[in-house]
Amino acid sequence: MIEYQVQKLLAKKQAAEPPKSVNVQPAKEDINYETFATLDIRTGTILTAEKIAKTKKLLKLTIDTGIDERTVVSGIAEYYEPEAIIGQKVSILVNLEPREIKGIFSQGMILMAEDSEGKLSFVLPADDFHNGAVIR
């Protein structure tokens, strides 16, 4: 009797489990801790956002990093309207070497999660941390 109930519960649990994703990208090469420790990732807030002319993917963002306000060019325009992300909390890699993208000096990179269909989502702490909080 107990065995039947256990089997019934297991069958119910297996039926309720969502299917596992088959389109997960493989892990990249291992890095050592010293390399990881060089990354300076902070919390920030998007202050301004605008589409970059003659591009489909790029937004020009101004982000309050807690350290300063900086410009970041991000390839998220296909997923987010500029007006909708003003005030959005983000995680930002602040010590990425600056580079020019479409004539704009980009000073960092916001971190995004991407699912197997290519949908993007902001990566940020579950709690409301102040701008400049270190992510490690």
ZINOR-V684284 format. One record per residue. N is the residue number from 1. SS is DSSP state (H for helix, E for strand, C for the rest). PHI is phi in radians with two decimals (* if undefined). Layout:
# ZINOR-V684284
n->N ss->SS phi->PHI
n->N ss->SS phi->PHI
This chain:
# ZINOR-V684284
n->1 ss->C phi->*
n->2 ss->H phi->-1.12
n->3 ss->H phi->-1.05
n->4 ss->H phi->-1.09
n->5 ss->H phi->-1.14
n->6 ss->H phi->-1.12
n->7 ss->H phi->-1.08
n->8 ss->H phi->-1.14
n->9 ss->H phi->-1.16
n->10 ss->H phi->-1.10
n->11 ss->H phi->-1.11
n->12 ss->H phi->-1.14
n->13 ss->H phi->-1.13
n->14 ss->H phi->-1.11
n->15 ss->H phi->-1.18
n->16 ss->H phi->-1.45
n->17 ss->C phi->-1.22
n->18 ss->C phi->-1.20
n->19 ss->C phi->-1.15
n->20 ss->C phi->-1.36
n->21 ss->C phi->-1.18
n->22 ss->C phi->-1.78
n->23 ss->C phi->-1.88
n->24 ss->C phi->-1.46
n->25 ss->C phi->-1.22
n->26 ss->C phi->-1.21
n->27 ss->C phi->-1.17
n->28 ss->C phi->-1.36
n->29 ss->C phi->-1.03
n->30 ss->C phi->-1.12
n->31 ss->C phi->-2.13
n->32 ss->C phi->-1.53
n->33 ss->H phi->-1.06
n->34 ss->H phi->-1.05
n->35 ss->H phi->-1.14
n->36 ss->H phi->-1.04
n->37 ss->H phi->-1.13
n->38 ss->C phi->-1.36
n->39 ss->C phi->-1.32
n->40 ss->C phi->-1.92
n->41 ss->E phi->-1.86
n->42 ss->E phi->-2.27
n->43 ss->E phi->-1.51
n->44 ss->E phi->-2.69
n->45 ss->E phi->-2.31
n->46 ss->E phi->-1.30
n->47 ss->E phi->-1.65
n->48 ss->E phi->-2.43
n->49 ss->E phi->-2.63
n->50 ss->E phi->-2.61
n->51 ss->E phi->-1.22
n->52 ss->C phi->-1.64
n->53 ss->C phi->-0.95
n->54 ss->C phi->1.13
n->55 ss->C phi->-2.34
n->56 ss->C phi->-1.75
n->57 ss->C phi->-1.79
n->58 ss->C phi->-1.72
n->59 ss->E phi->-2.09
n->60 ss->E phi->-1.72
n->61 ss->E phi->-1.98
n->62 ss->E phi->-1.90
n->63 ss->E phi->-2.15
n->64 ss->E phi->-1.47
n->65 ss->C phi->-1.64
n->66 ss->C phi->1.50
n->67 ss->C phi->-1.61
n->68 ss->C phi->-2.87
n->69 ss->E phi->-1.86
n->70 ss->E phi->-2.43
n->71 ss->E phi->-1.62
n->72 ss->E phi->-2.33
n->73 ss->E phi->-1.64
n->74 ss->E phi->-2.30
n->75 ss->C phi->-1.51
n->76 ss->C phi->-2.06
n->77 ss->C phi->-1.12
n->78 ss->C phi->-1.33
n->79 ss->C phi->-1.99
n->80 ss->C phi->-2.37
n->81 ss->C phi->-1.41
n->82 ss->H phi->-0.94
n->83 ss->H phi->-1.09
n->84 ss->H phi->-1.33
n->85 ss->H phi->-1.90
n->86 ss->C phi->-1.10
n->87 ss->C phi->1.56
n->88 ss->C phi->-1.16
n->89 ss->E phi->-1.30
n->90 ss->E phi->-2.45
n->91 ss->E phi->-1.85
n->92 ss->E phi->-2.29
n->93 ss->E phi->-1.43
n->94 ss->C phi->-1.54
n->95 ss->C phi->-1.85
n->96 ss->C phi->-1.27
n->97 ss->C phi->-0.97
n->98 ss->C phi->-1.06
n->99 ss->E phi->-2.64
n->100 ss->E phi->-1.54
n->101 ss->E phi->-2.26
n->102 ss->C phi->0.91
n->103 ss->C phi->1.40
n->104 ss->E phi->-2.01
n->105 ss->E phi->-1.40
n->106 ss->E phi->-1.64
n->107 ss->C phi->-2.07
n->108 ss->C phi->2.56
n->109 ss->E phi->-2.57
n->110 ss->E phi->-1.45
n->111 ss->C phi->-1.60
n->112 ss->E phi->-2.29
n->113 ss->E phi->-1.61
n->114 ss->E phi->-2.26
n->115 ss->C phi->-1.52
n->116 ss->C phi->-1.18
n->117 ss->C phi->-1.63
n->118 ss->C phi->1.61
n->119 ss->C phi->-1.20
n->120 ss->E phi->-1.86
n->121 ss->E phi->-2.49
n->122 ss->E phi->-1.12
n->123 ss->C phi->-1.79
n->124 ss->C phi->-2.73
n->125 ss->C phi->-1.11
n->126 ss->C phi->-1.18
n->127 ss->C phi->-1.61
n->128 ss->C phi->-1.49
n->129 ss->C phi->-1.51
n->130 ss->C phi->-1.24
n->131 ss->C phi->-1.05
n->132 ss->C phi->1.67
n->133 ss->C phi->-1.07
n->134 ss->E phi->-1.41
n->135 ss->E phi->-1.81
n->136 ss->C phi->-2.47
